[in-house]
């Protein structure tokens, strides 16, 4: 929860800034009081810590670090498909078999439990309103089809090959785009934690997810709803306060693309979006997390440090890094930060294909933590 000292500092800062801007102590006092009442009235308390722990630290009572496969492990199988979910489960078993050359049967079992614990899945909707898994707004990149997802009906999507452009397309040829329910049932079957990534359409997405939670109550202890958009998370908590939620954050997201390239070509545009980024960053760390009552914050890997993890730990919020692909990065998260992370590949180095290095890292993880 927000520390008492934090509240004093934050509301004092608001008072001072407003007072300097308006030159009115009375006006600053009134606005600060209104903000305090607003936060106290409309914020959601986080779910119980033990429930959040079952979702964010599943099967890791001895301190193991959870691994989450991005879109089901987009390097190991076609992203956001049932095949990818199955590969996550199979990947744990394959890793355990490999480690059998190095470890005792007991340690192999522990290694499999300390492997991938979940999958991150992207929620989208067809033209006829059916919830499906798809990351992009169009089907062009991942399938042999073309056009916006929102313009295609489910029957049309089911005719597409979701493995058409994957590096292992021959192995997964004919894989279909799954509905949300098909994916959820597969995850439950393999006891995998689900990270639902919601891009937008807050009302429709939260309604669909709420129905899914009612149909599969096990999701309350095995899934989390996350989004870059605070309104999605707030709406989810408003619709069902029992759902574990997380905000996704990448500093400078409004002003720069993921590769660091400025979104605006003009200097004034860069300055304006940079200012908005500063405000958004401040809001994430001081207001939005408390207003929404989130249990975790998913942060781009390059902005996470021990101090950052500690900052959120003091507030009862778990930090999860994304997207962590190389063996060196995974070792850093496993042994130094000791927090969960999202990766493109479970068995290989997503950047270099160094399967052996990661397998050795996993072996060392078992030795150190178990």
N, C-alpha and C positions, 0 to 999 in steps of 0.2 A: 504494500500500500504506500501511498505518498506520505513521506515523512512530515512530521509537524514542522520541522525546520524549513523544509521545502515550501510548505504553504505560506509561511511567514515571508520568506524571500520573494516568492512569485507574486503574491498579492501586494507586497510592498513595492516591488518593481513596477507593477501596473499603476499603482497610486502615483509614484514619482513621475513616470512617463506621462500620464494623463495630466498631472498637475503642471508639468513643464510645458506641455502642449496647449493647455487651456488657460493656464495661469489662474486656475480656480480650485482652491482646496476643497470647497464644497462639492463642486462637480466631480472632482477626482474621487472623493470619498463615496459619492453616490454610485458612480460607475463601478468602482472596486467592490462595493457592497452588492451591487446587482450581479456582478460576475461570480462572487462567492456564493450567492443564493442559487444562481443558475447551476453552478457546478454541484452544489449539494443536493439540488432537486432532481436534476436530469441525468446524473451520472449513474452508471451501473456498477455494482460491486462485482469483483471477479468471481469466477466459480471457485468452489473450495480447492485449496491447495492440493489435497490428496487426489482429487479428480483430475486436475491439470497435470499432476505428476504421472498419472497412469497413461495420459495421452502423450506427454512430452518426454517421458523417461520410461517407456514401456520395457519391461523385462530386463531392466538394468539396475537392480538394487545394489550391486556392488560397485557402482560408479562408472559402468560402461557408457560409452557415448553412442547415442542413437544415430543411425544413418537413414536418410530419406532419399528415395530414388526420384529424381525430377521427371515428371510426366511418365512415371513408371520406369525410368532409366532409359532415356532417349538414345543413349549410345549403344546400349545392349539389345534393344528391341524397338520396333516402331512406337513412337511416343503416344501416350494416351490411348493405349489399346489393352484389351484383355491379355494379349500375348505378353505385353510388357509387365503386367502385374504378375503373371505366372513366372516370368523370367526372374523377377525379384525374389520370389519364393525359391525357385530352382537355384538361383545364384548363391543363396545361403548354403544350400545343400552341397553344391559343387565346391564351394570354398572349403567347407568342412571336410570334404573328401580329400582335397589337396593338402589340407593341413594335417590330415591323418598320417602323412609321411613324417611329420615333425612332432606330433603331439599324441598324448594318450587318448583313448576313446572318451574319457571323461572331459578332457580339455577340448576335444572336437565338438562335443555337445555344447560346451560353454561358448565356443567360438561361433557356432551357428546362432546361438541366442544373442550374441553380441554383434551379429551382422546387421543387415538392413532390417529396420523395424517398421518402415512405412513407405508410402508412395505419395507424391504430390501430383494431383490431378486437376486439370483445367476445365471449368464448367462453361458450357456454351449452350445455345438454343437453336433449334432448327426453325424453318419457316412456319411449321405447324406447331411450334411451341414445345417440342420434346427436348428435355435436357439431355445433352450428350457431352462427350469429352472432345475438346478441340482447343488448342492454344491460340491459333491465329484467327483473324476475322474472316479469312478465306481458306479454302481447302487446297489451294495450289501447291504450297510447299511440301505438304505431307502426303498427299494422295495423287491419284491420276486424274482427278477432276479439276474443275476450275470454277471460280466464282465465290461470292460471299456465303458463309455458312447460313446466314439469316435468310438467304433466298432459296435455300434447298430444303425440301421436305425429307423426313426421315427415310422414306422408301428410296429416295434418290441417293442419299448419303450411304445407305447400306449396299449400294451397288459399286461403291468406290473401293479401291485397294489402298488401305492405309499404310502399306509397306512399300508403295511404288518408288519412293525416293530414298529409302533407308539403305544404309551401307550393307545390311544383311537382307536385302529384299528377296533374294532367292529362297532363303530359309523361311521367311514369313509371308511369302506371296499369298495374296488373297485375304489378308487380315482385314477385318471390318472395323469401321468406326463404331464404338460401343455407346449405348445409352448410359446415362448416369447410374441407373439401377443395376445394369449388367456389371458395371465396374465395381460398384459397392458390394454386390453379392460375392464377386470374386475375391475382393479384399477381405471380407468377413470370413470367407471359406479358408483363407490362408493366414488369418489372424494378423493382418497388416494394418498399421495405423494409417489413416487417410488425412492428408493435408489438402482440403478443398481450396483451390485458388479461384476466387471470384473476380472477374475483370470489371463487371458493371451490372447494370440492370438490377439494382438493389432489391426492388420490390419482388420481381419475378424470381430472382435467385434465392432470396431468403424464404419465400413461400415454398419453393420446390424443396429446398434443403430441410425446412421444418417438417414437411410431409415425409421426407426420407428418414429423419430422426424418429418420427412417430412410428414408422413402419419397421425400423430396425433400431430399437432402443440401445443396442450394444454400441452404437455410434457415439453415445454420450461419453463413453470411456475409451473410445478408440479413434476419435477423429477431431479435427480442428478446422475451423473456417477462417481463411486468411484473405486479405485483400490490400491493395495499395490505397483503396478508397475508404477513408474513415466512415463515410455514410453507409457503406455496405456492412461494416462491422457493427456500427451502432444499430442499424436496422435489424441485423441478425440477433443481437442481444435483446432488442425490443420485442422481437417476434418470439424468441425462445431464450430466456436468460440462463438456461442450463447448458447451453452450448459453449464449448471452449473456443476462444477466438484469438486471433493474432493480427497485428498490423504488419504490413510489408513496407520496408523503407530502404530507399537508396538515396543518399545525399546527392544533391544537385541534379535530381531527376527531371525537374522542370526546365532547367537551362541546358542540360547536356544529354546526349544519347549515351547508351551504355559504354560505348568505346571512347567517350570523352569529347566527342565532336560537339561543338555548340549547336543548339537547335535553331538559333536565330543568327542570321548573317549580319545584322546591324548591331552596332555597339550599344545603342539605346535598348534594343531588345534583349541583348545579353545582360545588361545591367538590371533591367526590370525583372527578368526571369530569375536572375541570381538573387535579387532581393526577396522574391517570392520563395525561393528555395530556402533562404535563411529563416523566413517566417515559418515555413512548413516544418523545417527541421526542429525549430524551437517548440512548435506546437506538438510534434510527435513526442518529444522528450519531457514535456511539462504539462500538457493539457489533454491531448487526444487519447493517450493510453489510459488515463484515469477516467475520462468521460465514458469511454467504451468499456472499461473494465476488462482489458485484455489480459491474457495469461502469458503471452509470448510476443516477441517482436522479431520478425524475420528480416535480417539486414544483409546487404551486399558484403561479401567476404572481406573486401579490402578495408573496411571501416571498423573492423572489430579488433579490440585489444583486451588484455586482462582488465584494465581499468574500466573499459566499457561494459564488460560482462559483470564486473562488480557493481557498477552503477545501477544496472537493472536488477541484479540479485537483491540489492538492498530494498528494492521496491516490489519484490515478489514476482518479477517478470523474467521469464526464461528467454535467452537469446539463442537464435538459430541462424547459422550462416548459410549463404548461397552465393554462387554455385561453386562448390569446392570439388575440384577435379584431379589435381595432380597429387602424387604420393607425398610430396613435401607438404603441401597444404593440409592434406588429411592427417598427416603426422602432427602438425601444429595444432589442429583442432582437437585431436585425440589426446595428446599428451600434455600440452601447455594450457590451451583454453578450456578443454574438457567440457565442451558443449556440443550439441547436436548440429548436424549440417546436412545440406541437400546437395546431391551429386548427380551427374549425368550417367555415371557408371559405377557398378558395385565391385566388379572383379578386375577392371582395368583402369589404368591411368587415362582418364578421358582426353587428356591433351596429347599424350605420347604413346598410349597403348602399352604401357609398361605393366603388364599383368603380374609379372613376377615380383616387382618391387612392392606393389600393393598387397600381394599375398604375404610377403615377408612382413610388411607393416602390420597386417592383421594378426599374424602369428605373434609379433612382439606385443600387440595390444592384449592378447590373451595372457601372455606371460606376465605383463605388468599389472593388469587389472584383475585377473582372476587367480 
